[in-house]
């Protein structure tokens, strides 16, 4: 499990996927999210703008990232 440190209160889901290098572009992030392939804290999330806060875990394609 990879850990990603943010210095703000939250980061939007699509931005986190790019920031953590789980996807190569915003368009790719949008597609994965809309297709229901992204899990936030173990549940499918289809909202690109979902606020991800420290302690949340995001999974995509078997890769998992925890926000600190």
N, C-alpha and C positions, 0 to 999 in steps of 0.2 A: 504494500500500500504506500503510495506516494503522498507526501504532505506538502501543502502549498500554503505559504504565509501571505495574508493580506494585511494591509495597513489601514483599511477603511472598515466601516461598520458592516458592509456586505459587498458582494460582487454578484452581478447578474449571471445566470446560468450559462448563457451563450458565451459571455466574456470569460468565464472560468474555464470552459472547455478549451478555448484558444490559449489562455494564459498558462494552463497546465500542459499544453501541447498534446491534448487528446485528439484534437482535430487541427487541420491545416488552415482553415478559413472560417469566417462567419457564416458563409453559405452552407458549408459542410456541417457546422454546428446546428444551424436551423433545420437541415434535413434530418439529422439524427434525432433531434428533439421532437420534431413533428411526427416522425415515424414511431415514436414511443420506445426508442432504444436507450434512452438515458434514464437512469435511476437516481433519485435523490433520497437518501436515507432509506434505501431498499424499496421505494415505491416509484412507479413510472411517473415521469413528469413531462408534460407536453407544453409547458409555459417557458418560452425563451427568456422572458424577463424575471423569472423566479429569483427572489433574493436568497442568495446562499450566504450563510453566516458561519463564523468560526464554530467548529464542532460538527458541521454538516459533512456528509460523505456523498460523493457523486461517482457513479459507475457508468462506464461505457465500454462495450466490447471486451469485458473481462478485466479492464483496467479500472483501478479504484483510486480516488483522490480524496483526502481529508483536508478540510480547510482549517487553518490555525489562526 
